[in-house]
Amino acid sequence: MKTRKVLIVDDDQLTREQVAKELKRHYCEPFLGANGKEGLEVFAREDISIVLLDVKLPDIDGLEFLKVVKEQRPRCEVIMITGFGSEEIAIQSLRRGAIDYLEKPINFDELSASLGRAQEKLAEREELAYKNTILVIDDEESVLFPLKRFLEKEEYEVFTASNGRDGLQIIESNKIDILITDINIGDMNGIEILQNAKRFYKDIEGIVVTGQKDEALAIESLRAGAVDYLTKPINLDELLISIEKAVENINLNRDRLYRSREIKITSEIIAKMNQELERRIDDRTRELSQTQAQLFQTSKLATLGEMSAGMAHEINQPLGGIALVCANIKKAMERGKFTEQMLVKDIADIEKSIQRITRVINHIRTFARQDTMKFLDVDIASTIHSALTLLEEQLRLHEIEVVLELASDIPVIMGEPFQLEQVWINFMSNARDSMDEKAIKMKDGRLPAGEYYKKLVISVTFDAASQRVRVAFADNGMGISEDNKKKVFEPFFTTKEVGKGSGLGLSITFGIVDAHKGVLSVEGQEGAGATMIVTLPVGGKDAGGK
């Protein structure tokens, strides 16, 4: 089998090393580049057949690297590696000559399919026949080596092992197509070997050999995934028929896998082309949507900055727990009292803390990147709890009591959950600032002194007659004048000091509520607090979204 030289260009060392290990199993010789410059140097020096290329390199744009590869060696196949949010660039790469793309973290089954398609293309050009690999496991040398010579004469690449452990190591390090194993091996039986092999790599085909005829063993072997079951002495003609059946299964599965991958990629390209056509047809709408999205995103980034204290608390607490578990492990090891039972418990504690951190980070990432309206069934109470997850710690640090009055009979509405979450965060942020301002003015004598407890009441009710949900955020802060009630939703209007407010928050909020066919209003008096009220229609898709 011809060894292909494959170049991996990625600035992540772990990705390079793990992919290189997998490439060796596929009989490829890996070459590594940590950045575009190193990658191009290797590409110029070596006869590279396939390039695995990260679209985001520290020094060179991935598309530019692809362009150089295709200009210098048009027949070299390129597989792009994309991170979060890079799918569109990957599809641009496909249209510029890349054969496939992989998303991080890399799925090795998809990597195998991508490599297979690339090698298939190269083999078609070179008119090379693929040589299937066979692993024979038998503890009898009188069987093992004659069988190896016979199969090599039949143009197969053959590996051998005299026990299950060595056989599984060969499978782990090499791309094995067909496993031929004796049922009785010293360290494990053939069915166990086949089952373990399929746990490693599910595309392996197995043939089980035994010295005795036993229908129960035959059935057990077939249930374990064997393609056939043979008895000793091995009839070589029967063996070849079984191998041909296995090869046929392998080719069918690979062809289905490669074609499915091609269909998926083609569908994605067509989908992107259709999106481009739609954008050209509705150009003006797109520009307006982009402007609105930028305003949403600006507001979100400002909110995320304000929430840093709360996020730090949510993340530092489980991190402290992890550090404590690690310290306890270290002490137990130093005293020689560390047990397997302790290890299991400590790992579970660490995993629990990591899951908590992951939930916080994932929610923040999702919240921060959401910039388009995707309407679906929404539970209003859930969006309020999600907003509080991000802002609750900050409200606590500002000594604000939050009271939730959420009715139990609230039906779902049709809406965009993250945009609604942005509305509630804007309300809470404004309420916080208003109550802080009142506390400061009372302290410095600009307002009458007295006991003042900051309080924010969040209520949700349902009016069955009008089929609308009412959401209210009531604070006991500075309130709002009658004149300002008329201006509060205008862009750039703010009552805050210069440098402390953009005047965009409630304007953006108004746009979100309007997009949900809702109504936004404000109640309250100057000096006596304010209540922000949103009413939203209940119903299916016709009830919300534009």
N, C-alpha and C positions, 0 to 999 in steps of 0.2 A: 504494500500500500504506500502510495506516495505521501511523503511528509510535507505538509504545507507550512510555509513561514507566515505567521500571523503577528501583526503589530497591534499592541494595545496602547492607546494614547488616552490617559485619564490622570487627572491630578490627585485622585484618591488612591493611596497606596494599597489599602485593603482590597479595593475593587480590582486593581491590577493583579495582585497576588492570587486572589480567589479565581479570577477568570483565567489566569495563566495555568493554574492547576487543572481546571476543567478542559482547557485546550489540549493539554498533554494527553488526557484520556482520549481525545478525538484525533490522536496522531498528528498533532500540529506542534510546530516549534515556536513557542511564544517569544516575542521581543517586546520590551516595555519602554514606554516614554512617559515621563511625568508631566510634560507640557508640549506645546506645539513645536518648539524648537528642537527638543530631543527627538520627538516623533519624526520630524522631517529629516533629521540627520540619519536615523535608522532606516527610514524609507529609501533614502538615496544610496545607502551602503548595502542593503540586503535586498534579495529578490523576494519581496513581500507579495503574497498572493491575496491576503485578506487583511483589512484594517478594521479594528474595533475602535471607534472614535467618539469621544465625549463631545457633545455639541458646545459645552461651556468649558473652554480652556483658559488658563490665567493669562496667556500671552497672545494667542491666535484664535480667531473665530473659527468654530468647527466647520462652517460652510466654506470658508476660505481654504482650510486644510483639505476638504473634500475636492474642491476645485483643482488644487495642485495635484492631488492623487490622480484624478481623472484625466488631467491634461498630460501628465507624464506617463501614466500606465492605464490606459482606458479599460483594460481587461481586469484590473485589480478590483475585487469586490469590497465594498465598504458597508459596514454595519454601524449605525449611529447609536450612541448611548445617551439617553436623555434623563434629566432629573425632573423634579416637579415643575410643571408649567412650561415645559419645552417641547410638548408634543407637536405644536404647529411648526416649530423649526425642524423637527424630525421629518415631518411630512414634506416640507420644502426640500429637505435633503433627498428624500425618495424621488422627488421630481427632478432632482439634479444628478441622479445616477446612483444613489445608495440603494442597496438591495433590501435592507430591512432596518428596523430600529428596535432597541430594547430599553425598557423603562427601569430606572433604579427604584428599589433594590432589584438587582438582576435575578430573574427567574431562570434557573439552569435548564429547565425543560424548553423554555423559549430560546435560550442561547443555543441549545442543541439543534432546535429546528432551524434557527437562523444560519448556523454554521453548515448544517446539512444542505440548505438551499444554496448557499454560496459555493460549497464544494461541488454540488451537482452542476451548477453553471460552469464552473471551471472545468470539470470533467467533460462536459458536453463539448466545450471548445477544444479540449485536448484529445477528445475521443478515447478517454481512459475508462476501463471497466472497473467498477468498484469491487474490491476483494473483501468478502465477508470474513469476520473474525470468529473463531471458535475456541472455547476453553474446554479442555477435557480433564475431568477430575476422576482419578482412579488410583487406588493404593497398590495395584498390581502392575509392575513394570512390563510384564509380558503382554499386557493389554495396552498400556499407556503409549509406549513408543511406537509399536507397529501402527496403532491407530493414528498417531501424529503423522507418520510418514505417508500413510495412505491418504489422509485428508489434504496434506500439502501437495500431493500429486494431483489432487482434484482442484487445485488452485484456491485453496482456502488458507488464510493466515491462522496458524494454530498456536495456542498457548497450552501448557500442561501444568497440573498440580497433583500431588499425591495425597493431599488432605484438604478438608473444607476451609480451614483458616487461611492457608496459602492461596486457595482458589478465590476466596472473597477479597483478599488483598489485590490479586491480579484484576478482578472486576472493578475494584475501587480506583485503580491506577490506569486502566485501559478501557477503551470502548469495545466491549464484548457484545457480539450479536447473538451468538448461540452458545448455550451451556449444555455440555454432555457430561452427566455425572452418574457414577455408580450409586446405587441405593445404600450400600453398606460401606461407609468410610469410617475410619477410626474415631475421629473427634466429633462427627455429626453425620446424620444420614442425608442421603441425596435430596430428600424432600425439604429438609431444613435448609440445606445449601441453596436450593432453588428459591425458597421463600425469602431468605435473607438477600439473595441477589436481586430479587424483584423489589425489595424494599429500597435497595440502593438505586436501581434503575429499572423502571417498570417496563421498558421496551425490550428487555432480554427475553429470548425464546429458549425454553428448556426441553431437553430430552433426557429421561431417566432410564438407567440401565440396571438390570438386576440379574443375579445368577439363578433365580428361581421364578417359576411362573406363579403369580399370585394376583388374582383379580382384584382383591381388596387394595393391594399396593398400587395397582394400575389406576384404579379409580381415585385413590388418594393423590397420586401424582398429577393426574389430569385436573383434579380440583385445585391443586396448588399452583396450576398455571402451566404445566408441562404441555408441549405440543404433541408429544408421543411418549410411548413406554416400550422399551425393547428388552429382550432377555438374552443372556449369554448362553453359548458363544454368539457374538454379534454377527448377524448376517449383514455383510457390507452393503449389499444392494438395498436391503430394507433401511439401513442407516442413511444411505444417500437419499432415499425417498423421503425419510423423515426430515433430513436437513433441507431438502428442496422445499418441503412444506413450510418449514420454519422461515426460510429465506423469502418465500412467497408472502407469508404473514408480515415479515419485516418490511418488505418493499411496499405492500399495500398500506401498512400503517404509516410508513414514512411519506409515501406519496400523498396520503390523506392529510397528514400533518403539514407537509410543505404547501399543498394546494390550499388548505384552510388558511394558512398564514398569508398566502398570496391574495386570497379573496378578502381577508381582513384588511390587509394593507391597501388593496385596490379600493375597497369600500371607503376607507378613511380618506384616500386621495380624492375620490369622487365627492364625498361629503364636504371636504374643504373647498373643492372647486365650486360646488353649489353654494356654499356660504359666500364665496367671493362674488358669484353672480348676483346673489341676493343683496349683498352690500352695494354693488354697483347700481342695481335697480333702485335701491332705497338709500342713496348716498346722503341725502340731507338728514334723514332720520338717524342714520348712523352717527353723523357728526354731533347731533344734539344729544344722542345717548352717551357718546363718549364724554361730552362736556359734563353731563349729569353724573356719570360714573366717576369722573375726576373729583367733582364736588363731594360725592359720597365718600370717596377714598380719602380725600383731605380731612374730612370730618372724622373718619374712623382712625386715621393715624394720630390725630390730635387726641382722640379719646384714649387710644392705646397708650400714648405717652402719659396721660393723666392717671391711667390705671396701673402704672408701673409698681407702685407700692403694694397694691393688692396682689398683683401677679407674683412679685418677689416673695410675699408671704406664702402664697399657695404652692410655690415651687420649693422654697427653702425648708419648709416643714418636712416634706418627705425626704429631701436630701439629707436633712439632719438625722432622720431615722435610718437611712442607709449608712451614714457615717457611723452611727452608734452600733449597728449590726456588725459592720466591718471591724470596729474596735473590739467588740466582744469575741468575734471569731479569732482575732489576733491573740487576745489574751488566753483564750481556751487552747489555742495551738501551742503557745509558749509554755503552758502548764501541762501539756500532753493530755488534755481532757476533751479534745474536740472529737465528736462522734458523728457517725453518718446521720443519726437522727437529728442532731443539732444542725448539720449541713442542710438537710431537707427543709427544716423549719426556717432557717435563716434565709435560704434562697427564696422561699415563699414570701417572707417579709419584704425582701428586696424587690421581688417582682410586684408585690402589691403597691409599694411606694412608686416604682417606675410607672405602673399603670396610672396612678394618680397624676403624676407629672405629665404623662403622655396625654391624658384627657384634657388637662388645662391647656397645654401647648397646641394640641390639635384644634381645640375650640377657638383659640386665639387666631391660629393660622387661617382657619376656615372663615372666621369672622372678618379678618383683615383682607382676604383676597376676594370676597364676594362682591362683585360689582355689577351684576346683571339681575334683572327680575326673573325669577323662576318660580312661578306660582304653583302651590300645592296645598293639600289640606294641612292647616296649621292649628295647633292648640295654643291659644293665646297665653294661657298660664305657663306653658313650657318656655315660651319666648321671654316672658318676664323673669322666670327663674334663671334662664341662661344669661340674661343681661345682669342680673344680680350676682351671678357667679364671677363676672368680670369686675364688678364695681362694688360688691358688698364690703370687701375689706377696706376699701378707701372710704366708704361711708362710715364704717366703724371708727376709723382713725380720725374722722372729722366729728366724732361723737354725735352721730345722727341716728336716731331710732327709726327703724323701718318697720311699718305695720302692713301686713298683707291681708286684704279682705277679698278673697277670690271665691266667688260663688261656685257651687258644685255642678250647676246645670248648664255650664257654658258649652255650646256646640262649637265644632271646628269651623273655621272660616277658610276661604280660599285666599292665600297670600304668600308672600316671600318672607320666610322666617327671619333671615339675617337682616333684612331691611327694617322689619318691625322691631327687631332687637336694637337696631341703631336708633329708632325713634325713642324707645324706652330709656336708652342710655343718655340721649340728649336731654330728656326730661329730668332724669336723676342728676345729671351734671349741672344743669341750670338751677335745680332746687338746692343742691349742695352749695353752689356759689351764693345764691340768694340768702340762705340761712347763715353762711359764714359772714357775709356782709353785715347782716343784722346783728350778729354777735359782736363783731368788731365795733360797730357804731354804738352799741349799748355800752361796751367797755370803755370807749374813749369819750363818752359823754355826748355824742351827736344824737343819741336817742335816749329816752328815759331809762334809767338803770332798773334792774329787777331780775327775778329768776327767769331764765330762758332755757328751755329744753328743745333742742332741734328735733323735729319729727316729720317724717315723710310717710303718708298713707297712700298705699297703692291698692285700688279697688277695681274689680271686674264684675260686671253684672250683665244680664241678658234680658232684653225686652222682647217678649214673644210676639206682642202685637205688631211691632215694626220690624221684627226679625233682624235686630241689630245688637251687636255687642258693644257695651260702653266700657272704656278703660279710662281711669282717672288717676292722676298723680297730684296729690294735694300736699303742699308744704306750708310751714308757718314762718316763711322768710319775709323778705322785704315787700312782697306783693307787687301789684302792677297798677299803674294809673289808667284812667279811662282813655286818655290820649294814646298811651303806649299800646293798649289793647288793639288799636286800629293799625299800628305799625309793626307789631312784633313779628309777623310772618314775612315782612319784606326783606329781600336780600340786603346784607350789610348793615341792617339796623341792629344796634346793641346798646344796652344801658350800662355796660361794663366800662371800666377805665381803659384808656388807650393801651394797647398791647396785651390786654387780657381777654379779648373776644373778637372773633372775626365777623359776627353777625350772620353767619351762614347756617348755624345749627338748626334753628327753627324754620328757616327757609327751606333747607333740605328736608326737614321733617314734614313740612307741608307738602312737598313734592311726592314723598313716599306715600303719605296718607291719601293724597289725591289719586295716585296710581292704583291704590287699593279701592277706589270709589268710596272712600271714607270721608268723614267730616272732622276737622280739627278746630277746636275752640279753646278759649281761655277765660277763666272766671277768677274773681278776687278783687281785693281793694288794696290801695297803696298802704303799706305798713302792716297788713293783716294776712299776708300769705297769698299764694296763687294756686290755682288748680288747672292743670292741662288736661283736656278731655279729647279723646278720640272715639268716634263711633264708627264701627265697621259692619258691612252687610254680611249676613250669614247665607250660605248656599254653595252651589257648585261652581263650575268654571266661569259661568256668566256673572257671578257675583263680584268678582275681583279680577284685576289684571287688565291691561290694555294692549 
